[in-house]
Amino acid sequence: MASSPPLVACVLLAAVVFTAVAPPPAGAVCVPRNGKAAPGKPGMSPAPPKKLTPAPPTTPPPKAKPILPGPGGDLVKALCAKTDYPVVCQMTVVPPAAAGAAAKLDATAVLRLAMGAVRAKAAAAKKAAGALAADARTPALAKPVLRDCMDSYDDIAYSLDEADKAMAAGDKDTTGTMLDTARTDVDTCDQGFEERDGDIPPLMSKQDAELAKLASNCIAIAVAAGLRSSS
């Protein structure tokens, strides 16, 4: 029993020597103290290649939009700016109050609104002329002229109706001709008073001046929108 301690010591010493000289197992990786594997040494697996993350696609800058009249209210403003009376134009060319109606307006619809303003003013002028013609205080010489004015206001409405039909048919020549005719019809009333050589005052001058501006705006809108021939 006294020889047991030396035997144990020998066994322990043999285990330490074996561990020191035994080769590392297959596939084992030796990692230096600095944590980085030395390249090229046998028994070491190469580090996997790093995956490159592709750069996100660059969003191209938005293309500049052409400066064109927009729909609805913007289109009305743009076309009225082409007239000789833009303020009058914007006050009388009013899109419908229905929700979204303004956004659906195109150039033809704007012109029709302008023509509608002329019709309304011509109807009001005809009513005023009829009232003056029936008034006992109106000079007798003025009454036949006032009745002629009533006819000319009817002619304005007719000319606008023909222009509307021509637009629907895509007939730019006739559209332009009838818009010009409507403008001429406006002057017919005042000319009747002028032919009396000042014997009677131009009783419808105010209404005719307003009609002249509205009819002129129609012509300008049609030109700007390309709805009538340029000639």
ROSE-4610 file (N, C-alpha, C; in Angstrom, 1 decimal, always signed):
// ROSE-4610
residu = [M/M/M/A/A/A/S/S/S/S/S/S/P/P/P/P/P/P/L/L/L/V/V/V/A/A/A/C/C/C/V/V/V/L/L/L/L/L/L/A/A/A/A/A/A/V/V/V/V/V/V/F/F/F/T/T/T/A/A/A/V/V/V/A/A/A/P/P/P/P/P/P/P/P/P/A/A/A/G/G/G/A/A/A/V/V/V/C/C/C/V/V/V/P/P/P/R/R/R/N/N/N/G/G/G/K/K/K/A/A/A/A/A/A/P/P/P/G/G/G/K/K/K/P/P/P/G/G/G/M/M/M/S/S/S/P/P/P/A/A/A/P/P/P/P/P/P/K/K/K/K/K/K/L/L/L/T/T/T/P/P/P/A/A/A/P/P/P/P/P/P/T/T/T/T/T/T/P/P/P/P/P/P/P/P/P/K/K/K/A/A/A/K/K/K/P/P/P/I/I/I/L/L/L/P/P/P/G/G/G/P/P/P/G/G/G/G/G/G/D/D/D/L/L/L/V/V/V/K/K/K/A/A/A/L/L/L/C/C/C/A/A/A/K/K/K/T/T/T/D/D/D/Y/Y/Y/P/P/P/V/V/V/V/V/V/C/C/C/Q/Q/Q/M/M/M/T/T/T/V/V/V/V/V/V/P/P/P/P/P/P/A/A/A/A/A/A/A/A/A/G/G/G/A/A/A/A/A/A/A/A/A/K/K/K/L/L/L/D/D/D/A/A/A/T/T/T/A/A/A/V/V/V/L/L/L/R/R/R/L/L/L/A/A/A/M/M/M/G/G/G/A/A/A/V/V/V/R/R/R/A/A/A/K/K/K/A/A/A/A/A/A/A/A/A/A/A/A/K/K/K/K/K/K/A/A/A/A/A/A/G/G/G/A/A/A/L/L/L/A/A/A/A/A/A/D/D/D/A/A/A/R/R/R/T/T/T/P/P/P/A/A/A/L/L/L/A/A/A/K/K/K/P/P/P/V/V/V/L/L/L/R/R/R/D/D/D/C/C/C/M/M/M/D/D/D/S/S/S/Y/Y/Y/D/D/D/D/D/D/I/I/I/A/A/A/Y/Y/Y/S/S/S/L/L/L/D/D/D/E/E/E/A/A/A/D/D/D/K/K/K/A/A/A/M/M/M/A/A/A/A/A/A/G/G/G/D/D/D/K/K/K/D/D/D/T/T/T/T/T/T/G/G/G/T/T/T/M/M/M/L/L/L/D/D/D/T/T/T/A/A/A/R/R/R/T/T/T/D/D/D/V/V/V/D/D/D/T/T/T/C/C/C/D/D/D/Q/Q/Q/G/G/G/F/F/F/E/E/E/E/E/E/R/R/R/D/D/D/G/G/G/D/D/D/I/I/I/P/P/P/P/P/P/L/L/L/M/M/M/S/S/S/K/K/K/Q/Q/Q/D/D/D/A/A/A/E/E/E/L/L/L/A/A/A/K/K/K/L/L/L/A/A/A/S/S/S/N/N/N/C/C/C/I/I/I/A/A/A/I/I/I/A/A/A/V/V/V/A/A/A/A/A/A/G/G/G/L/L/L/R/R/R/S/S/S/S/S/S/S/S/S]
num = [1/1/1/2/2/2/3/3/3/4/4/4/5/5/5/6/6/6/7/7/7/8/8/8/9/9/9/10/10/10/11/11/11/12/12/12/13/13/13/14/14/14/15/15/15/16/16/16/17/17/17/18/18/18/19/19/19/20/20/20/21/21/21/22/22/22/23/23/23/24/24/24/25/25/25/26/26/26/27/27/27/28/28/28/29/29/29/30/30/30/31/31/31/32/32/32/33/33/33/34/34/34/35/35/35/36/36/36/37/37/37/38/38/38/39/39/39/40/40/40/41/41/41/42/42/42/43/43/43/44/44/44/45/45/45/46/46/46/47/47/47/48/48/48/49/49/49/50/50/50/51/51/51/52/52/52/53/53/53/54/54/54/55/55/55/56/56/56/57/57/57/58/58/58/59/59/59/60/60/60/61/61/61/62/62/62/63/63/63/64/64/64/65/65/65/66/66/66/67/67/67/68/68/68/69/69/69/70/70/70/71/71/71/72/72/72/73/73/73/74/74/74/75/75/75/76/76/76/77/77/77/78/78/78/79/79/79/80/80/80/81/81/81/82/82/82/83/83/83/84/84/84/85/85/85/86/86/86/87/87/87/88/88/88/89/89/89/90/90/90/91/91/91/92/92/92/93/93/93/94/94/94/95/95/95/96/96/96/97/97/97/98/98/98/99/99/99/100/100/100/101/101/101/102/102/102/103/103/103/104/104/104/105/105/105/106/106/106/107/107/107/108/108/108/109/109/109/110/110/110/111/111/111/112/112/112/113/113/113/114/114/114/115/115/115/116/116/116/117/117/117/118/118/118/119/119/119/120/120/120/121/121/121/122/122/122/123/123/123/124/124/124/125/125/125/126/126/126/127/127/127/128/128/128/129/129/129/130/130/130/131/131/131/132/132/132/133/133/133/134/134/134/135/135/135/136/136/136/137/137/137/138/138/138/139/139/139/140/140/140/141/141/141/142/142/142/143/143/143/144/144/144/145/145/145/146/146/146/147/147/147/148/148/148/149/149/149/150/150/150/151/151/151/152/152/152/153/153/153/154/154/154/155/155/155/156/156/156/157/157/157/158/158/158/159/159/159/160/160/160/161/161/161/162/162/162/163/163/163/164/164/164/165/165/165/166/166/166/167/167/167/168/168/168/169/169/169/170/170/170/171/171/171/172/172/172/173/173/173/174/174/174/175/175/175/176/176/176/177/177/177/178/178/178/179/179/179/180/180/180/181/181/181/182/182/182/183/183/183/184/184/184/185/185/185/186/186/186/187/187/187/188/188/188/189/189/189/190/190/190/191/191/191/192/192/192/193/193/193/194/194/194/195/195/195/196/196/196/197/197/197/198/198/198/199/199/199/200/200/200/201/201/201/202/202/202/203/203/203/204/204/204/205/205/205/206/206/206/207/207/207/208/208/208/209/209/209/210/210/210/211/211/211/212/212/212/213/213/213/214/214/214/215/215/215/216/216/216/217/217/217/218/218/218/219/219/219/220/220/220/221/221/221/222/222/222/223/223/223/224/224/224/225/225/225/226/226/226/227/227/227/228/228/228/229/229/229/230/230/230/231/231/231]
x = [+0.8/+0.0/+0.8/+2.2/+3.0/+3.4/+3.3/+3.7/+2.6/+1.5/+0.3/+0.5/+1.0/+1.2/+2.1/+3.3/+4.1/+3.4/+2.6/+1.9/+0.9/+0.2/-0.8/-0.1/+1.1/+1.8/+2.2/+2.7/+3.1/+1.9/+0.8/-0.4/-0.7/-0.7/-1.1/-0.1/+1.2/+2.3/+2.2/+1.8/+1.6/+0.4/-0.6/-1.8/-1.5/-0.6/-0.3/+0.6/+1.6/+2.4/+1.6/+0.7/-0.1/-0.9/-1.5/-2.3/-1.5/-0.2/+0.6/+1.1/+1.3/+1.8/+0.8/-0.4/-1.5/-1.9/-2.1/-2.5/-4.0/-4.3/-5.7/-6.6/-7.9/-8.8/-9.1/-9.5/-9.8/-10.9/-10.7/-11.8/-11.7/-10.7/-10.7/-10.0/-10.4/-9.9/-9.2/-7.9/-7.2/-7.3/-7.7/-8.0/-7.0/-6.2/-5.1/-5.8/-4.9/-5.5/-6.1/-5.6/-6.2/-7.5/-8.1/-9.4/-9.4/-8.2/-8.2/-7.5/-8.0/-7.4/-6.3/-5.1/-4.0/-4.2/-4.2/-4.4/-3.3/-3.7/-2.7/-2.3/-2.7/-2.2/-3.0/-2.4/-3.2/-4.1/-5.2/-6.2/-7.2/-7.1/-8.0/-8.9/-10.2/-11.2/-11.1/-11.2/-11.2/-12.5/-12.3/-13.5/-14.4/-15.7/-16.7/-16.7/-16.8/-16.8/-18.0/-17.7/-18.8/-19.8/-21.0/-22.1/-22.2/-22.2/-22.3/-23.8/-24.3/-25.7/-25.8/-26.7/-26.8/-27.4/-26.9/-27.5/-28.9/-29.7/-31.1/-31.2/-32.2/-32.3/-32.6/-31.9/-32.1/-33.4/-34.2/-35.5/-35.2/-35.5/-35.3/-36.1/-35.6/-36.4/-37.6/-38.7/-39.9/-39.7/-40.3/-40.2/-41.0/-40.5/-41.2/-42.4/-43.5/-44.8/-44.9/-45.4/-45.6/-46.5/-46.3/-47.2/-48.3/-49.4/-50.6/-51.8/-52.8/-54.0/-54.5/-54.8/-55.3/-56.8/-57.4/-58.9/-59.6/-60.9/-61.8/-61.4/-61.4/-61.2/-59.9/-58.8/-57.6/-57.7/-58.5/-58.7/-59.5/-60.5/-61.2/-60.3/-59.5/-58.6/-57.6/-57.1/-56.1/-56.7/-57.9/-58.5/-59.0/-59.5/-60.0/-58.8/-57.6/-56.4/-56.1/-56.6/-56.4/-57.4/-58.3/-59.4/-59.0/-59.7/-59.5/-60.1/-61.0/-61.7/-61.7/-60.5/-60.3/-61.1/-61.3/-62.1/-63.5/-64.1/-65.5/-65.6/-64.6/-64.7/-64.8/-63.9/-64.0/-65.2/-65.8/-67.0/-68.2/-68.2/-69.4/-69.2/-68.0/-67.8/-67.6/-68.7/-68.7/-69.0/-68.1/-68.4/-69.7/-70.4/-71.5/-71.2/-72.2/-71.9/-71.9/-72.2/-72.2/-70.8/-70.8/-69.5/-68.7/-67.5/-66.6/-66.9/-67.8/-68.2/-67.1/-66.4/-65.4/-64.2/-63.9/-62.8/-63.0/-64.2/-64.5/-64.6/-64.4/-64.5/-63.4/-63.7/-62.7/-62.9/-62.1/-62.1/-63.5/-64.0/-65.4/-66.4/-66.4/-67.3/-67.1/-65.9/-65.7/-66.2/-66.1/-66.6/-68.2/-68.7/-70.2/-70.7/-70.0/-70.3/-70.3/-69.2/-69.1/-70.3/-70.6/-71.7/-73.1/-73.2/-74.4/-74.5/-73.3/-73.4/-73.9/-73.5/-74.0/-75.5/-76.0/-77.4/-78.2/-77.7/-78.4/-78.5/-77.4/-77.4/-78.2/-78.3/-79.1/-80.6/-80.9/-82.3/-82.7/-81.8/-82.1/-82.3/-81.4/-81.5/-82.8/-83.2/-84.4/-85.6/-85.6/-86.7/-86.7/-85.5/-85.4/-85.9/-85.5/-85.9/-87.4/-88.0/-89.5/-90.2/-89.6/-90.2/-90.2/-89.1/-88.9/-89.9/-90.0/-90.9/-92.3/-92.7/-94.1/-94.3/-93.3/-93.4/-93.9/-94.9/-95.5/-94.5/-93.6/-92.6/-91.5/-91.4/-90.3/-90.7/-89.7/-89.9/-90.5/-91.4/-92.0/-91.0/-90.0/-89.0/-88.1/-88.0/-87.2/-87.9/-89.2/-89.9/-89.6/-89.6/-89.3/-87.9/-87.0/-85.6/-85.5/-86.2/-86.2/-86.7/-87.7/-88.2/-87.2/-86.4/-85.3/-84.3/-84.0/-83.1/-83.5/-84.8/-85.3/-85.0/-85.2/-84.9/-83.4/-82.6/-81.1/-80.7/-81.4/-81.0/-81.4/-82.5/-82.9/-81.9/-81.4/-80.4/-79.1/-78.8/-77.6/-77.8/-78.9/-79.2/-79.2/-79.7/-79.7/-78.3/-77.5/-76.1/-75.3/-75.5/-74.9/-75.3/-76.6/-77.1/-76.4/-76.3/-75.6/-74.1/-73.5/-72.1/-72.0/-72.9/-72.9/-73.1/-74.0/-74.1/-72.8/-72.2/-71.0/-69.9/-69.8/-68.8/-69.0/-70.3/-70.6/-70.2/-70.3/-69.9/-68.4/-67.7/-66.3/-66.0/-67.0/-66.9/-66.3/-65.0/-64.4/-64.7/-64.8/-65.1/-66.4/-67.5/-68.8/-68.8/-68.2/-68.1/-67.6/-66.5/-65.9/-66.8/-67.4/-68.4/-69.5/-70.1/-71.3/-71.0/-69.8/-69.4/-69.1/-68.6/-68.4/-69.7/-70.7/-72.0/-72.7/-72.5/-73.1/-72.6/-71.3/-70.6/-71.2/-71.4/-71.9/-73.4/-74.1/-75.5/-75.6/-74.6/-74.6/-74.6/-73.9/-73.7/-75.0/-75.8/-77.0/-77.9/-78.1/-79.0/-78.5/-77.3/-76.8/-76.7/-76.5/-76.5/-77.8/-78.9/-80.2/-80.4/-79.9/-80.0/-79.1/-77.9/-77.0/-77.6/-78.4/-78.9/-80.0/-80.4/-81.4/-80.7/-79.4/-78.6/-78.8/-78.8/-78.8/-80.2/-81.2/-82.6/-83.1/-82.6/-82.9/-81.7/-81.6/-80.4/-80.3/-79.1/-78.9/-79.4/-80.6/-81.2/-80.7/-80.1/-79.6/-78.1/-77.4/-76.0/-75.3/-75.8/-75.2/-75.3/-76.4/-76.6/-75.7/-75.6/-74.9/-73.4/-72.9/-71.5/-71.1/-72.0/-71.7/-71.8/-72.7/-72.8/-71.6/-71.1/-69.9/-68.7/-68.5/-67.4/-67.6/-68.8/-69.0/-68.9/-69.4/-69.3/-67.8/-67.1/-65.6/-64.9/-65.3/-64.6/-64.8/-66.0/-66.3/-65.3/-65.1/-64.3/-62.8/-62.4/-61.0/-60.8/-61.8/-61.7/-61.6/-62.5/-62.5/-61.1/-60.5/-59.2/-58.1/-58.1/-57.1/-57.2/-58.5/-58.7/-58.6/-58.4/-58.3/-59.7/-60.8/-62.1/-62.7/-61.9/-62.3/-61.1/-61.4/-60.3/-59.5/-58.2/-57.3/-57.6/-58.1/-58.3/-59.5]
y = [-1.2/+0.0/+1.2/+1.2/+2.3/+2.8/+1.9/+2.3/+3.0/+3.2/+3.8/+5.2/+6.1/+7.5/+7.7/+7.0/+7.2/+6.7/+5.7/+5.2/+6.3/+6.9/+7.9/+9.1/+9.5/+10.6/+10.3/+9.1/+8.7/+8.8/+8.3/+8.4/+9.8/+10.7/+12.1/+12.8/+12.4/+13.0/+12.5/+11.3/+10.8/+11.4/+11.7/+12.4/+13.8/+14.5/+15.9/+15.9/+14.9/+14.9/+14.5/+13.6/+13.2/+14.4/+15.1/+16.3/+17.3/+17.5/+18.6/+18.2/+16.9/+16.5/+16.0/+15.7/+15.2/+16.2/+15.9/+16.9/+17.3/+18.5/+18.9/+18.0/+17.8/+17.1/+17.7/+16.8/+17.3/+18.4/+19.5/+20.5/+21.5/+21.3/+22.3/+23.5/+24.6/+26.0/+26.6/+26.9/+27.6/+29.1/+29.7/+31.2/+31.8/+32.7/+33.4/+34.3/+34.8/+35.6/+36.9/+37.4/+38.7/+38.5/+37.2/+37.0/+36.9/+37.0/+37.0/+35.7/+35.1/+33.8/+34.2/+33.6/+33.8/+33.1/+33.8/+33.2/+32.3/+31.2/+30.3/+29.2/+29.1/+28.1/+26.8/+25.7/+24.4/+24.2/+23.6/+23.2/+24.3/+25.4/+26.6/+26.8/+27.0/+27.2/+28.7/+29.0/+30.4/+31.1/+32.4/+33.2/+33.3/+33.2/+33.3/+34.7/+34.9/+36.2/+37.0/+38.3/+39.2/+39.5/+39.5/+39.8/+41.3/+41.7/+43.2/+43.5/+44.4/+44.8/+45.8/+45.5/+46.5/+47.8/+48.9/+50.2/+50.3/+50.9/+51.1/+51.9/+51.6/+52.3/+53.8/+54.6/+56.0/+56.4/+57.1/+57.6/+58.8/+58.7/+59.9/+61.1/+62.3/+63.5/+63.5/+64.1/+64.2/+65.1/+64.7/+65.5/+66.8/+67.8/+69.1/+69.0/+69.4/+69.4/+70.6/+70.5/+71.7/+72.7/+73.9/+74.9/+75.1/+74.5/+74.5/+74.9/+75.4/+75.7/+74.4/+74.5/+73.4/+73.3/+72.2/+72.1/+73.0/+73.1/+73.9/+75.3/+75.8/+77.2/+77.7/+77.0/+77.4/+77.6/+76.8/+76.9/+78.2/+78.5/+79.7/+80.9/+80.9/+82.0/+82.2/+81.1/+81.1/+81.6/+81.2/+81.6/+83.1/+83.4/+84.8/+85.8/+85.3/+86.2/+86.6/+85.8/+86.1/+87.1/+87.5/+88.4/+89.9/+90.8/+92.2/+92.7/+91.8/+92.2/+91.0/+90.7/+89.5/+89.5/+90.7/+90.8/+90.5/+91.1/+90.9/+89.4/+88.8/+87.4/+86.5/+86.7/+85.8/+86.0/+87.2/+87.5/+86.8/+86.7/+86.1/+84.7/+84.2/+82.8/+82.0/+81.6/+80.9/+79.5/+78.6/+77.1/+76.8/+75.7/+75.3/+75.0/+75.1/+74.9/+73.4/+72.5/+71.1/+70.6/+69.7/+69.2/+68.6/+69.0/+68.5/+69.0/+69.9/+70.3/+71.2/+72.0/+72.9/+72.1/+70.9/+70.1/+69.4/+69.3/+68.7/+69.6/+70.9/+71.9/+71.7/+71.8/+71.9/+73.3/+73.5/+74.8/+75.1/+74.0/+74.2/+74.6/+73.9/+74.2/+75.7/+76.1/+77.5/+78.5/+78.2/+79.1/+79.1/+77.9/+77.9/+78.7/+78.7/+79.5/+81.0/+81.3/+82.7/+83.1/+82.2/+82.5/+82.6/+81.8/+81.8/+83.2/+83.8/+85.1/+86.1/+86.0/+86.9/+86.7/+85.5/+85.2/+85.9/+85.7/+86.2/+87.7/+88.3/+89.8/+90.3/+89.6/+90.0/+89.8/+88.8/+88.6/+89.8/+90.2/+91.3/+92.6/+92.8/+94.0/+94.1/+92.9/+92.9/+93.3/+92.8/+93.1/+94.6/+95.1/+96.6/+97.4/+97.0/+97.7/+97.7/+96.5/+96.4/+97.3/+97.4/+98.2/+99.7/+100.1/+101.5/+101.8/+100.8/+101.0/+101.1/+100.5/+100.5/+101.7/+102.4/+103.5/+104.8/+105.4/+106.6/+107.7/+107.7/+108.8/+108.8/+107.6/+107.4/+108.3/+109.0/+109.8/+108.9/+109.4/+108.7/+108.2/+109.0/+108.7/+107.5/+107.3/+106.2/+104.9/+104.9/+103.6/+102.6/+103.1/+102.1/+101.6/+102.5/+102.1/+101.0/+101.2/+100.2/+98.9/+98.9/+97.7/+97.0/+97.8/+97.2/+96.6/+97.3/+96.7/+95.4/+95.2/+94.0/+92.9/+93.2/+92.2/+91.9/+92.9/+92.6/+91.7/+91.9/+91.0/+89.6/+89.4/+88.1/+87.5/+88.4/+87.9/+87.4/+88.1/+87.7/+86.2/+86.0/+84.6/+83.6/+84.0/+83.1/+82.8/+83.8/+83.7/+82.8/+82.9/+82.1/+80.6/+80.4/+79.1/+78.4/+79.1/+78.6/+78.3/+79.2/+78.9/+77.7/+77.5/+76.3/+75.0/+75.0/+73.9/+73.6/+74.7/+74.5/+73.9/+74.3/+73.8/+72.3/+71.9/+70.5/+69.7/+70.3/+69.6/+69.7/+70.4/+70.6/+71.6/+72.4/+73.4/+74.7/+74.8/+76.0/+77.3/+77.1/+78.3/+78.9/+78.1/+78.6/+79.1/+78.4/+78.9/+80.3/+80.6/+81.9/+82.9/+82.5/+83.5/+83.9/+82.9/+83.2/+84.0/+83.8/+84.6/+86.0/+86.2/+87.6/+88.2/+87.4/+88.0/+88.4/+87.6/+88.0/+89.3/+89.5/+90.8/+91.9/+91.7/+92.8/+93.1/+92.1/+92.3/+93.3/+93.2/+94.1/+95.6/+95.9/+97.3/+97.8/+96.9/+97.3/+98.2/+97.9/+98.7/+100.2/+100.4/+101.7/+102.5/+101.7/+102.4/+103.0/+102.3/+102.8/+104.2/+104.4/+105.7/+106.7/+106.3/+107.2/+107.7/+106.9/+107.3/+108.4/+108.7/+109.8/+111.1/+111.2/+112.4/+113.2/+112.4/+113.0/+113.5/+113.2/+113.6/+112.9/+111.7/+110.9/+110.3/+110.2/+109.7/+108.2/+107.7/+106.2/+105.5/+105.2/+104.6/+103.3/+102.5/+101.2/+101.2/+102.3/+102.3/+101.5/+101.6/+100.9/+99.4/+98.9/+97.4/+97.0/+97.8/+97.5/+97.4/+98.4/+98.4/+97.1/+96.6/+95.4/+94.2/+94.2/+93.1/+93.0/+94.2/+94.3/+93.6/+93.8/+93.2/+91.7/+91.3/+89.8/+89.1/+89.7/+89.1/+89.1/+90.1/+90.2/+89.1/+88.9/+87.8/+86.4/+86.2/+84.9/+84.7/+85.7/+85.6/+85.3/+86.0/+85.8/+84.4/+83.9/+82.6/+81.5/+81.7/+80.8/+80.8/+81.9/+82.0/+81.3/+81.7/+81.1/+79.6/+79.1/+77.6/+76.9/+77.6/+76.9/+76.4/+77.0/+76.6/+77.3/+78.2/+78.9/+79.0/+79.2/+79.3/+80.6/+80.6/+81.7/+82.9/+82.6/+83.6/+84.5]
z = [+0.0/+0.0/+0.0/+0.5/+0.5/-0.9/-1.9/-3.3/-4.1/-3.6/-4.3/-4.7/-3.8/-4.2/-5.4/-5.5/-6.7/-8.0/-7.9/-9.1/-9.6/-8.7/-9.1/-9.7/-9.2/-9.7/-11.1/-11.4/-12.8/-13.7/-13.3/-14.2/-14.6/-13.6/-13.8/-14.8/-14.6/-15.4/-16.8/-17.0/-18.4/-19.1/-18.3/-18.9/-19.4/-18.6/-19.0/-20.2/-20.3/-21.5/-22.7/-22.6/-23.8/-24.3/-23.3/-23.7/-24.5/-24.0/-24.6/-26.0/-26.3/-27.6/-28.5/-28.1/-29.0/-30.0/-31.3/-32.3/-32.0/-32.4/-32.3/-33.1/-32.7/-33.5/-34.8/-35.8/-37.1/-37.0/-37.8/-37.9/-36.8/-35.8/-34.7/-35.2/-34.6/-35.0/-33.9/-34.1/-33.0/-33.2/-32.1/-32.1/-31.3/-31.8/-31.1/-30.0/-29.1/-28.0/-28.5/-29.6/-30.1/-30.8/-30.9/-31.4/-33.0/-33.6/-35.1/-35.5/-36.5/-37.0/-37.9/-37.7/-38.6/-39.9/-41.1/-42.4/-42.8/-43.5/-44.1/-43.2/-42.0/-41.1/-41.3/-41.3/-41.5/-40.3/-40.7/-39.7/-39.3/-40.1/-39.8/-40.9/-40.6/-41.6/-42.0/-43.4/-43.8/-43.4/-43.1/-42.7/-43.8/-43.6/-44.7/-45.3/-46.6/-47.2/-46.7/-46.6/-46.1/-47.3/-46.9/-47.9/-48.1/-49.3/-49.6/-49.7/-48.9/-49.0/-50.1/-51.1/-52.2/-51.7/-52.3/-52.0/-52.4/-51.6/-52.0/-53.3/-54.2/-55.5/-55.2/-56.0/-55.9/-56.6/-55.9/-56.5/-57.4/-58.7/-59.6/-59.1/-59.3/-58.9/-59.8/-59.3/-60.1/-61.3/-62.4/-63.6/-63.5/-64.0/-64.0/-64.9/-64.3/-65.1/-65.9/-67.1/-68.0/-67.3/-67.5/-66.9/-67.9/-67.6/-68.4/-67.5/-68.1/-67.2/-66.6/-65.3/-64.6/-64.8/-64.2/-64.3/-63.4/-63.7/-62.7/-62.6/-61.4/-61.1/-61.7/-61.7/-62.3/-63.8/-64.4/-65.9/-66.2/-65.4/-65.6/-65.4/-64.4/-64.2/-65.3/-65.8/-66.9/-68.2/-68.5/-69.7/-69.6/-68.5/-68.3/-68.4/-68.0/-68.1/-69.5/-70.5/-71.9/-72.5/-71.7/-72.2/-71.9/-72.5/-72.3/-71.0/-70.4/-69.2/-68.2/-67.7/-66.9/-65.6/-65.0/-63.7/-64.0/-65.1/-65.4/-65.8/-66.5/-66.9/-65.6/-64.7/-63.5/-62.6/-62.7/-61.9/-62.6/-63.8/-64.6/-65.0/-65.1/-65.5/-64.2/-63.6/-62.3/-62.5/-62.0/-62.1/-61.3/-61.7/-60.9/-59.4/-58.6/-57.1/-56.7/-57.6/-57.3/-56.9/-56.0/-55.5/-56.6/-56.8/-57.8/-59.2/-59.4/-60.7/-61.3/-60.5/-61.0/-61.5/-60.9/-61.3/-62.6/-63.1/-64.3/-65.5/-65.3/-66.3/-67.3/-68.6/-69.6/-70.3/-71.3/-72.0/-72.7/-73.2/-73.9/-72.8/-71.7/-70.6/-70.1/-70.1/-69.6/-70.6/-71.9/-73.0/-72.9/-72.6/-72.5/-71.3/-70.3/-69.1/-69.5/-70.2/-70.6/-71.6/-72.4/-73.3/-72.6/-71.5/-70.7/-70.0/-69.6/-69.0/-70.0/-71.3/-72.3/-72.5/-72.5/-72.7/-71.5/-70.3/-69.2/-69.2/-69.6/-69.7/-70.8/-71.9/-73.0/-72.7/-71.9/-71.5/-70.6/-69.7/-68.7/-69.5/-70.5/-71.3/-72.1/-72.7/-73.4/-72.5/-71.3/-70.3/-70.0/-69.8/-69.5/-70.7/-71.9/-73.1/-73.3/-73.0/-73.1/-72.1/-70.9/-69.8/-70.2/-70.8/-71.3/-72.4/-73.3/-74.5/-74.1/-73.0/-72.5/-71.5/-71.2/-70.2/-70.9/-70.4/-71.1/-71.0/-70.1/-70.0/-71.0/-71.7/-72.7/-73.9/-74.4/-75.7/-76.8/-77.6/-78.6/-79.7/-80.0/-80.9/-80.5/-79.1/-78.6/-78.6/-78.7/-78.5/-79.7/-81.0/-82.0/-81.9/-81.5/-81.3/-80.3/-79.2/-78.1/-78.5/-79.4/-79.9/-80.8/-81.6/-82.4/-81.5/-80.3/-79.4/-78.9/-78.6/-78.1/-79.1/-80.4/-81.5/-81.5/-81.3/-81.4/-80.2/-79.1/-77.9/-78.2/-78.9/-79.3/-80.3/-81.2/-82.2/-81.5/-80.4/-79.6/-79.1/-78.6/-78.0/-79.2/-80.3/-81.5/-81.9/-82.0/-82.5/-81.6/-80.3/-79.3/-79.4/-79.6/-79.8/-81.0/-82.1/-83.3/-83.0/-82.2/-81.9/-81.0/-80.1/-79.3/-80.1/-81.1/-82.0/-82.8/-83.3/-84.0/-83.2/-81.9/-81.0/-80.8/-80.6/-80.4/-81.7/-82.8/-84.1/-84.4/-83.6/-83.9/-85.0/-85.4/-86.5/-86.0/-86.0/-85.5/-86.3/-87.6/-88.4/-88.1/-88.0/-87.7/-86.2/-85.4/-84.0/-83.9/-84.6/-84.6/-85.3/-86.4/-87.1/-86.2/-85.5/-84.7/-83.4/-82.9/-81.7/-82.2/-83.4/-83.9/-84.2/-84.7/-85.0/-83.7/-82.6/-81.3/-80.8/-81.0/-80.6/-81.5/-82.7/-83.6/-83.3/-82.9/-82.5/-81.3/-80.4/-79.3/-79.7/-80.8/-81.2/-81.9/-82.4/-83.2/-82.4/-81.2/-80.3/-80.3/-79.9/-79.7/-81.1/-82.1/-83.5/-83.8/-83.3/-83.6/-82.9/-81.8/-81.1/-81.8/-82.2/-82.9/-84.2/-84.9/-86.1/-86.0/-84.7/-84.5/-84.3/-84.5/-84.5/-83.2/-82.1/-80.8/-80.3/-81.1/-80.7/-79.5/-79.3/-78.1/-77.5/-76.2/-75.5/-75.7/-75.6/-75.8/-74.5/-74.5/-73.2/-72.8/-73.7/-73.4/-73.4/-73.3/-73.3/-72.2/-71.0/-69.9/-70.2/-70.5/-70.8/-71.9/-73.0/-74.2/-73.9/-73.0/-72.6/-71.9/-71.0/-70.3/-71.2/-72.1/-73.1/-74.0/-74.4/-75.3/-74.6/-73.3/-72.6/-72.5/-72.2/-72.0/-73.4/-74.5/-75.8/-76.2/-75.9/-76.3/-75.5/-74.3/-73.5/-74.1/-74.6/-75.3/-76.5/-77.3/-78.4/-78.0/-76.9/-76.5/-75.9/-75.1/-74.6/-75.7/-76.7/-77.8/-78.5/-78.7/-79.3/-78.4/-77.2/-76.2/-76.1/-76.2/-76.0/-77.3/-78.5/-79.8/-80.2/-79.8/-80.2/-81.4/-81.9/-83.2/-84.1/-85.3/-86.3/-86.0/-86.2/-85.9/-86.9/-88.1/-89.1/-88.7]
